[in-house]
Amino acid sequence: MNFDLLPEEQAFADEVEAFLREHASPEVMDAHPEQLSQTVDSPPKRAFMRKLAERGWLGMSWPKAYGGQERSGIYDFILTEALSRYGAPQPGKGVGIVGKTIIRNGSESLKREFLPRIIRGEIEFAIGYSEPDAGSDAANMQLRATRVPGGWQLDGQKVWTTSAHFADWYWVGARTSSENKHRGITLFLIPMDHEGFTIHPTWTIGDERTNEVFFDGVFVPDDHVVGEVGKGWKYICEALDLERFAMMPVGPLEKKVEALVEHVRTARRDDAPLRDDPVVRRTVARAATELEVSRMLQRRVISSALGGGVPTIESSQYKLYMNECGKRLADRAVSLLGPEAQLEAAEEGAPLSGRFARSYRYTVVDTVGGGTSEIQKNIIARRGLGLPPCF
Ligand SMILES: Cc1cc2nc3c(=O)[nH]c(=O)nc-3n(C[C@H](O)[C@H](O)[C@H](O)COP(=O)(O)OP(=O)(O)OC[C@H]3O[C@@H](n4cnc5c(N)ncnc54)[C@H](O)[C@@H]3O)c2cc1C
């Protein structure tokens, strides 16, 4: 299999690299990127997103009718990976999840309202599936949508809505019928500043803020129903398959392996070069190999997606392997770096500026967001291997 980029793709990758070097800024980029850390949560990051839009880099693979360029999805992939290596904010939610789902299933009016604004980098989304009794079993969501004249009224609660405190629009699943668990869910789009929302922060061990969101009589007009009433679960499943790779680049893992290898090349312990220790060499060799396997699994997902499908099994295999790999790397790095590895970034003497202290906490979060590792294994067993359902 040949995974090399074509000359025109390589030229685009070089152009993106040059742009990122030119626009490198601590206000916009996370020096030590982790998987989910690259959100568009400040005015400079929004300005950066608009610069990407001005270059025509948002929604490159979308149909021309909706402002896209009908370029191969490989260009979106090249951009996402480069952004992730620089710790720059990611356009994945709007372009990769909401936009793609609207293109596949949304009404013409929804397409006209949202797609141009996504492509211009003007709006950010929060994704609301999880509830207190609907995490892994997301189809159990109970947020109630009641039919009212001209639309729906939503009452209830979501948990873990990551961007609710700064997003413009809420992409929300709610229960429109209690007769059928899966076919009773509908997807809605709601402005985040709508009256009737109360938002409470939830802080994670990875230092990221996520939120509980309470709905009290939130009205949604029929125009803002996504696709057909009762088909939300199907759209959510497709969107989750897209999220597991559109939102999960391998770049942060790459940067961490590079940093650890560089440290091993140059650092000394007990007056001897660290690289002279065979256990240390074996540790980084294994990390480099696992990184390579993650890259290969990711390329399988990309090549399947480029064929026009939604790669379910491949996405789950990639997410499972890559995120568990990140967790193993953090664990090995902390053991290898010694007790000081527990020092945080701001503390004196923290090796690699506290990178792995943060990563040790953060990578646990990666194995939960977007569906836990256990759920990925269940998907692979059930849909990939044809084994009986476990839930
Ligand atoms: C940082 C962060 C950001 C998030 N952002 C969002 C967001 O923006 N929007 C959103 O909607 N959600 C978001 N989530 C929610 C996330 O999708 C859920 O946390 C996840 O799906 C797990 O659900 P839960 O927390 O309810 O755990 P549970 O489902 O209660 O699971 C608890 C444990 O049981 C295991 N388990 C559950 N069911 C099974 C089974 N059938 N077989 C084997 N093991 C099982 C799980 O693997 C887990 O270890 C976020 C979560 C985190 C941590």
The ligand as an SDF file (V2000), in Angstrom:
LIG
                    3D

 53 58  0  0  0  0  0  0  0  0999 V2000
  -14.0810   15.5050   28.5510 C   0  0  0  0  0  0  0  0  0  0  0  0
  -15.3600   14.9730   28.0260 C   0  0  0  0  0  0  0  0  0  0  0  0
  -16.0130   15.6690   27.0270 C   0  0  0  0  0  0  0  0  0  0  0  0
  -17.2450   15.2000   26.5640 C   0  0  0  0  0  0  0  0  0  0  0  0
  -17.9070   15.9660   25.6310 N   0  0  0  0  0  0  0  0  0  0  0  0
  -19.1560   15.5960   25.2690 C   0  0  0  0  0  0  0  0  0  0  0  0
  -19.9310   16.4420   24.4340 C   0  0  0  0  0  0  0  0  0  0  0  0
  -19.4900   17.5120   24.0100 O   0  0  0  0  0  0  0  0  0  0  0  0
  -21.1940   16.0660   24.1310 N   0  0  0  0  0  0  0  0  0  0  0  0
  -21.7390   14.8860   24.5880 C   0  0  0  0  0  0  0  0  0  0  0  0
  -22.8790   14.6030   24.2580 O   0  0  0  0  0  0  0  0  0  0  0  0
  -21.0240   14.0630   25.4020 N   0  0  0  0  0  0  0  0  0  0  0  0
  -19.7550   14.3950   25.7490 C   0  0  0  0  0  0  0  0  0  0  0  0
  -19.0260   13.5900   26.5910 N   0  0  0  0  0  0  0  0  0  0  0  0
  -19.6860   12.4120   27.1590 C   0  0  0  0  0  0  0  0  0  0  0  0
  -19.0970   11.0990   26.7410 C   0  0  0  0  0  0  0  0  0  0  0  0
  -19.5130   10.7600   25.4370 O   0  0  0  0  0  0  0  0  0  0  0  0
  -19.5580   10.0890   27.8030 C   0  0  0  0  0  0  0  0  0  0  0  0
  -18.8940   10.4190   29.0130 O   0  0  0  0  0  0  0  0  0  0  0  0
  -19.2350    8.6860   27.4140 C   0  0  0  0  0  0  0  0  0  0  0  0
  -20.0290    8.2830   26.3320 O   0  0  0  0  0  0  0  0  0  0  0  0
  -19.4420    7.7070   28.6080 C   0  0  0  0  0  0  0  0  0  0  0  0
  -20.6820    7.9010   29.2020 O   0  0  0  0  0  0  0  0  0  0  0  0
  -20.8130    8.0480   30.7950 P   0  0  0  0  0  0  0  0  0  0  0  0
  -19.8490    9.0910   31.2400 O   0  0  0  0  0  0  0  0  0  0  0  0
  -22.2440    8.2330   31.1270 O   0  0  0  0  0  0  0  0  0  0  0  0
  -20.2930    6.6750   31.3750 O   0  0  0  0  0  0  0  0  0  0  0  0
  -21.1180    5.3250   31.4520 P   0  0  0  0  0  0  0  0  0  0  0  0
  -21.8160    5.0680   30.1910 O   0  0  0  0  0  0  0  0  0  0  0  0
  -21.9170    5.3360   32.7070 O   0  0  0  0  0  0  0  0  0  0  0  0
  -19.9490    4.2700   31.5860 O   0  0  0  0  0  0  0  0  0  0  0  0
  -19.2610    4.0090   32.8250 C   0  0  0  0  0  0  0  0  0  0  0  0
  -18.2740    2.8640   32.5750 C   0  0  0  0  0  0  0  0  0  0  0  0
  -18.9920    1.6700   32.2000 O   0  0  0  0  0  0  0  0  0  0  0  0
  -18.5080    1.1760   30.9470 C   0  0  0  0  0  0  0  0  0  0  0  0
  -19.6250    0.6560   30.1740 N   0  0  0  0  0  0  0  0  0  0  0  0
  -20.8240    1.2590   29.9540 C   0  0  0  0  0  0  0  0  0  0  0  0
  -21.5900    0.4970   29.1800 N   0  0  0  0  0  0  0  0  0  0  0  0
  -20.8730   -0.6050   28.8700 C   0  0  0  0  0  0  0  0  0  0  0  0
  -21.1350   -1.7840   28.0930 C   0  0  0  0  0  0  0  0  0  0  0  0
  -22.2730   -1.9670   27.4700 N   0  0  0  0  0  0  0  0  0  0  0  0
  -20.1470   -2.7170   27.9910 N   0  0  0  0  0  0  0  0  0  0  0  0
  -18.9510   -2.5390   28.6180 C   0  0  0  0  0  0  0  0  0  0  0  0
  -18.6680   -1.4560   29.3870 N   0  0  0  0  0  0  0  0  0  0  0  0
  -19.6070   -0.5170   29.5070 C   0  0  0  0  0  0  0  0  0  0  0  0
  -17.8920    2.3820   30.2740 C   0  0  0  0  0  0  0  0  0  0  0  0
  -16.9070    2.0050   29.3300 O   0  0  0  0  0  0  0  0  0  0  0  0
  -17.3080    3.1490   31.4340 C   0  0  0  0  0  0  0  0  0  0  0  0
  -16.0420    2.6150   31.7690 O   0  0  0  0  0  0  0  0  0  0  0  0
  -17.7990   14.0050   27.0760 C   0  0  0  0  0  0  0  0  0  0  0  0
  -17.1040   13.2860   28.0690 C   0  0  0  0  0  0  0  0  0  0  0  0
  -15.9160   13.7670   28.5410 C   0  0  0  0  0  0  0  0  0  0  0  0
  -15.2120   12.9860   29.6170 C   0  0  0  0  0  0  0  0  0  0  0  0
  1  2  1  0
  2  3  1  0
  2 52  2  0
  3  4  2  0
  4  5  1  0
  4 50  1  0
  5  6  2  0
  6  7  1  0
  6 13  1  0
  7  8  2  0
  7  9  1  0
  9 10  1  0
 10 11  2  0
 10 12  1  0
 12 13  2  0
 13 14  1  0
 14 15  1  0
 14 50  1  0
 15 16  1  0
 16 17  1  0
 16 18  1  0
 18 19  1  0
 18 20  1  0
 20 21  1  0
 20 22  1  0
 22 23  1  0
 23 24  1  0
 24 25  2  0
 24 26  1  0
 24 27  1  0
 27 28  1  0
 28 29  2  0
 28 30  1  0
 28 31  1  0
 31 32  1  0
 32 33  1  0
 33 34  1  0
 33 48  1  0
 34 35  1  0
 35 36  1  0
 35 46  1  0
 36 37  1  0
 36 45  1  0
 37 38  2  0
 38 39  1  0
 39 40  1  0
 39 45  2  0
 40 41  1  0
 40 42  2  0
 42 43  1  0
 43 44  2  0
 44 45  1  0
 46 47  1  0
 46 48  1  0
 48 49  1  0
 50 51  2  0
 51 52  1  0
 52 53  1  0
M  END
$$$$
